Amino acid sequence: MVYLLKKIKLWTKEEDLMLRDLTEGFGGRNWKKISSSLKIFYNITRTPKQCSERWKNYLNGSLKRSEFSHMEIEKMLSLHMEYGNKWSKIANFLPGRSSNQIKNYFHSTIRRNLRKFNFGRSASEKLNYSSFKLLENKEIRNILLAGKDVKKHFFMKIKLSDEAYEYYRKISQNSDYFICKSRDDYIDNYDINLAKKERENYELYIQNNIKEELNENLYEELKFPEFIPQTEFEFFKSN
């Protein structure tokens, strides 16, 4: 089936109910069948991927909506050391958590801790997020993934070692990357030359896809307060 989605719309409550009924009827496995059934019976055009992600990330009744527990966070950090940004694989070890929830947790945590660490520091002391490779350094990792309860004044007392800053500079200089939000459920680091060549395609991607995600994020913010949109991580060049 060819899907011509000229104008991608926000999922409505009625569509959610229809998708829920079909998913439960088909056992949540045959997304192509579920997608085609939406079109045949309800005249709703949604791709199999859209149906799958909507169910797995928002409608699945087994999903937990509470904040991550301390045990879950410790497990995520440990699994991230082993699997990196393979969010779906990490989610397999955390019952009731979706890959989207886990990915959002890492992004929001890093963003929050960067603000805390950089507050009041000179330009030469500040950290700019450029790559998940930064997490391979223990000092930087402890800063970027610190718990939500760690206060700003604690970050202000932290002084990175010369070795940690040298590692940071090395990653920043050798990884002149554009950070792009991948459609394959992880963050890809594209070489700058390749990124320049693909910029036109990426801008087209934004036009066709980001609008849908922004709309869904707005809807989910209203429905699930704990959901944190990560739009600012979608595209920027490292300093």
N, C-alpha and C positions, 0 to 999 in steps of 0.2 A: 504494500500500500504506500502511495506517495502522500506525504503530509504537507499541504500548502498552508502554512500559518502566516498569513500576511499581517495579522494583528493579534498578538498573543494577549489573552485576557487573564485577569485574575480568576483564580478558582472561586466559585461561588459555593455557598452552603448547600445548594441543591445539587451541584456537581459532586461535592464531597459525599453526599448521601448516596448518590448513584454509584460513584466509584467504590464506596464502602460495600454496597450490596453486591456489585459484580465481583469485587476482589474476594469477598467471603464465599461467593458462589463458585468461583474458579480456584479457590484455595491459595490465592496470592502467588501464583506461579506463571501462568500464561499471560504475560502482559500484552502481547500482540492481540490475543483474543479479547482481552478486557478492553483494549483501545478500540478495536473494531466494533465491539458490542456497544460502546458508548456512542459511536457514530451511527450505527444501524438503529438502535432502539431509542436513543435520546437526541440524535443529531448534534452530538458534542464532539468536536475534533480535538483530541489530545493524543500525543505520541505515546508509544509504549514506555519510553523513558520518563516522560512527564508523569504518567500514571504510577509507575514504579516508585519514583522519588517522592511523589505526593503521599503515597501510602506509607512507605518506609520511614519518612522523616516527620510526618505530621498526623496521619490518620490511624496508624497502627495502635490498637488499644493497649498493647503490651508495653508501649513506650513510657518511660518515666519522665515526668515533667518537673520533678524536684531538682534542686541544685545537686551537683556532684558531691558525694560524700568524701570524707578524707581518704577512705580506703580506695574508692574509685579513682581519685586523683593520683594516689600513689601508684596504682596499677597502670593507669594511663601513661604516667611518666616513664615507668619501667618498660612498658610495651613500646613506647615511642623510641626509646634507646635501641630497641631491637628491630623495629619495623619502619622507623622513620615516619614519613607522611602517608603511609598506607592506612588511611582512616578506616576503610571498610574492614581491613584485617584486624585492626585494633578493636573495632566494635564487636567482633565475634567473641571477644573475651569479656565483654561487659554486657550482660543480659539486660535488655530494656533500654539500651542506649543506641542511638543511630550514629552513623558515621558523620552526619551533619552536625549533631550535637557536640561530638568530640572535636571536630575541626573548628567549630565556633569557639569552643572552650580555649583551645590553644591560641587562636588568633586574638580573642578578646583579652586573654591573660597577658600575652606579649605586649599588646598595645597599651594596656593599663600600666604595666610595670615599666615600660619605656618612659611614659610620662612621669612616673614617680622618680625614676633614676635620674632623668635628665633635668629635673627641676632644679634651678639655681646653679647649674654647672656651666662652665665655659664651653665654647664650641669644640675645643680640642678634647674635652672630657666626655662629651655626649656620645651616645650610641645611636646609630641609625640602623633600623632593621633592613637587612639586604638579602639574607638567605637563611634557611633553616640550618645551614652548616654552622651557624654561630652557636647552636645548641650543643655542638660537639665539644666546646670548651666548658669545663665544669664551672668556672667562675661566672661566665656570662650566662650559662644555663640557669644557675641558681638565681640570678637576677631576673631574667626574662620569664621564668616559670614560678616565681615566688607566689605564695598563697595570697588570697584576697585580703586576709586579715593583717598582712604586713603593712605597717604605716609608712607614710612618706618620709618621716624623720629618720626611720631606720635606713632607707635607701640613701639618704643624704650622708650618712656616716660611712657608707661602703666606699672603699677605694680599690679599684682594680689594680692588679699587679702589672708590671711592665710586660710580662709574658702574655697576659690576657689582652692588653691593648695591641701588642704586636700581632697576636692572632687575629684580632678584630680588623686591623689595618690590612693584613694579608688577605683575608676573605673579601674585604671591601674592594681592594685594588685588583685582585685576581678574578673577582666575580662581578665584573661590570655588567650586571644583569638587569633586565626588565623583569619584574615579578608579575606574573600573569595568573589569574585565577583559571585553573584548568577545568575542563568539562569532565575529566576522568577522575574526579574526587581526590586530587592532590595538587600541590603547588609545583609548577614546572619552572625551572630557571633557564631562560633562553639566552644564548649568547647574543651580545648586543648587535652584531652584524646580522645575524639571522632575524633578530627581533625587528630591526629596521626594515628588512626586506618584507617581513610579514605584517608590518604595521597596518597596511591598508586592509589586509584580511582581518586583523584584530579589531580595527574600528568597525568593520562590517559585523563582526561577532558581537560587539557592544550593542550596535543598533538592533540586532535580531534577538539577542539573548539577555543582556543585562536588564532591559526594561522589564522583562518577565520576572527576573529575580528580585528587582527592587519592589515591584508591585506585590509579590508574594511575601517579601520581608515585612512590608507595611502591614499586610493582612495578618501575618503571624505575630507581629509585635502586639497587635490589638488582642489577638486570641490567646497567645501564650507569652506573657510578660518576660519570661526568662530567655526568650529567643533574642540573640544579639546579632544584627546584620553586620556583615564584614565587608561592606562595599569599599572601604578605603584601602583594603589590601589587594584590590583587583588589578591595579596597574600603576606602578610608579617606578622611577629610576633611582637606584641607590646613589647616595652621595659619594 
